[in-house]
Amino acid sequence: MQNLTLLDGQKFQITIQRLCHQLIENHDDFSNSVILGIQPRGIYLANRIASELKQILPQANILHGSLDITFFRDDFRRREIPLLPNATSIDFIIEGKKVILVDDVLWTGRTIRSAMDAMLAFGRPQKVELLVLVDRRFSRDLPIEPDYIGIQVDSINSQRVIVSWKETDKEDTVILLSEKD
C-alpha cells in the first residue's frame, strides 16, 4: 500500500477554522441552526466545529448532537456480521431549524441519504446543509453534494481515504491509501 498525506497538523486545524467561518457567514449567531454529526466518525468533526464556533462566538448557543444511521442504511440486512448501533444524542428540536449534517468523508452519498431519513424522525427541518471534511468527487451513487468542503480528493474506487482524529487515533490526519502497482 502506498499512502499520501492530504492533511495534517496546522493545515488540519486551519481547515476546521475555515469551515467554521463559512458557517458563520451563512448562519450568523446560530439561533435557528443546529449541527448534527453522523455516527460513527462525523461526530468528531461536529464536536470540533461546535467547540471552535463557541470560541469564535462565545455568546452564541451552538446546539449540536449526534445521529445514528445504522437502521436506516440500505445495506443494513445485506451484511454477514450484524451492525451494532451507535448512540443518537439530540436533546433539542430540529423542527423548522436549519440543520447542518456533518460527516468526515463523502463518497457515494449513501450515508448522507440514510442520515436524512434518520433525521426526519426528529422533525422536519427548514433546510438541510452538508459539511464534510473530505469530498471524494466522481464516486457518487446518489446526487448528493456538500455545501461546505474541507478538501476535495479525486480518487478511484480502489483507493481509500482514512481520517484520523486526536480523540481516537492520537493525531489529526487525512491519508489517501493506494495499492502499489
Disulfide bonds with the S-S distance in Angstrom:
none
